[in-house]
Amino acid sequence: MLDQEYWENRWQNAETGWDAGSATSPFISYFETIQNKQLKVLIPGCGNAHEAAYLHEQGFENVYVCDWAKEPLANLKNRLPSFPSEHLIHANFFDLQEQDFDLILEQTFFCALTPDLRDAYCQKMAELLKEDGQLVGVLFNFPLTEKGPPFGGDKASYENHLKSYFSSISIEPCTTSIKPRLGHELWLEASL
């Protein structure tokens, strides 16, 4: 079972192959289009939260990160002591009560969840967003598997899960992926 203990063990055993080591190019390109640095942003399943660090360093003041494991949150705080401690949320994503986010960043978190949680993920994302909020980010593009994480998926399956909760969904091949992921990522933009 992919519970808190599972994720804590992955961090303690340095089994973090998903960590790109910095904010990835699809997000950097997207961030360059954002003018309003007051947006309330959430990054669930944040890992080492390189995107959060990038945004913070660019002057975004309302960035929140959430992870079930304590270590990545501590890593972010150690790397970036000025990141607000109250914005480091150690919790199960599905237990989050904070709401009214303008933007939620999806950094392959969806594919780290067991496939039976996909509809619950979409529902929770919709609950956490403001009425005009947006879910954006990167999804893996390879066949759905029983083994994972990551579990994979494709455009049609992602759209099928999202369509009950989002009125506007755009999922396209990600053309700015980092080299190891090139051809295996989709860029998502979904609005309520």
N, C-alpha and C positions, 0 to 999 in steps of 0.2 A: 504494500500500500504506500502511495506517495504522500505520506503524512509529514508532520513537522520533523519528526525524528529522521526520516529519510533525507530531507533536505539539509538538516543540520549535519548529518553524516557526510553528505556529498561535499559540503564546504570543509569539514574537518579533515577529510581525506584528499582534499585538493582535486576533486573530480568535477571540475568546472569548465569543461571543454567549450561551453557556450559563450564564455567570456571573451569578447573581442579585444579587450584591453584598453579601449577608448570608445568614445561616442562614434557610432558608425555613420558612414557617408549618407545613407538614405535619410537619417534623422537630421544630420547637419544641413543638408539641402533643404529639408522642410523647415527647420528652425529659422533659416535665413529669410523665409517668407513671412514670419510672424513679426508684426510691429508692436503689438500690445504686450509689454513685459509684465503686466499686472494679472495676466491670465492665471487662474487656479488650475494647476497641472498635477495629475497623478500618474505615477509609474508603478503599476502592480507587478509583483514578482520581479522586483527591480534588480536583483543580483548586485553587482558592484556599482550599479547606478551611474554608469559613465555619462549617460544622457542627462541625468539630473545634475551632475557636476558641471557639465558643459553649459546647461541653461543657467545655473547659479552664477557661473563665472561670466555669463553674458548679461547679468543683471536681472534675471527673473527671480522674483522674491517669494512666489507662492507655489513652489514646487514641493510636492509630497511624494515620498517613496514608501512602498510597502513590501515586506518580505516576511516569510514564515521563519526564515533562519536569521539568527542574530548577527552572525559574522559579517555578512555583506553590509549590513547597516553600520556596524562598527568600522568596517573598512572605509566606507564613505566619510564618516565623521573624522577618522584619522587622516585621510587624504585632504579633507576640506573642513577644517575646524569651524569655519564660519557658516557652514550649512546648519540651519536651525534644528536643534535637537527635537523640538516638538513636531517637526515635519518628517521624522524618522518613525515609521509605524511598523512595529513588530507585531504582526497579526496574520491570521488566515484572511486572504482576500475576501472570502465569502462572509466574513464577520464584520467587515468595514461598515461603520455607521456614518462616517464623514460623507457629505454629499455636495452637490452643486459645483462639480468640477466643470470648468470650461473645456478642458482637454484631457483625455486619457491617452497615454502612450502605450502601445502594444509592441513590446520587444520580444517576440516569440514566446510570450507567456502562455498564450492560448494552447500552443502545441506541447507545452510542458505539463498540461493538465490531462488526466485520463479522459478519453473521449466521452465517457458517460457524463462528464461535467460541462460539456460544451454549451448546452442550452442554458444551464444555470449561470455560466460565465456571461453569456449574452444578456441575460436578464439583469444580472448584477451590474454590468457595465452601464446599462440603460438607467438603472436606479441611481447610480453615482453621478451621472452627468446632469448638468443644467438642461433646461428645455431646448436650448439652442447649442448644446455642447456637442463635441465631436470626439470620436474614437479614431485614432490614426496610428499607423505603424506597420510593422513587418510581421508577416506570417510565413511559415515554411511552406514550400511548394514541392511536396513529394508524396507518394501514395501513403494513405493512412495505414498505420501498422498497429498491431497489438502490443508490440514491444516499444518501449520508450522510457523516459522521455528522450528526445522529442517524438511525438506520435505522428506528425505530419498531417497532410490534408491537401485539398485542392480548392480552386476558386469556387466551383459549384457547391461543394460541401460547406465551405465557410459561408457563402451567401445563404444557403438553406437554413443555417443556424441563426444568422443575423437578421433575416428578413422579418421575423416576428417582433423584433424590438427596435429596428432602425428603418426609417422611411427612405433614406438615401444611402446607397452602398456602392462604393467604387473599389474594385479589386483588380489591379493590373500587375503584370510582371514588373518586378523591381529592377530598374536598369542601372541603379547606382549602388548595388550591393558590394560589400567588401569581397575581395577575390575568392576566399574559400567558400562563400555562399552564392556566388554569381550563378544565376540560372535556377536557384533553389529558393528564391524568396518572392513574395508578392507584397505590393504596397497597398495598404488598406486605408480608406477614408470612409467613415460611416457617421451619419447624423441622425438624430432622433426625428 
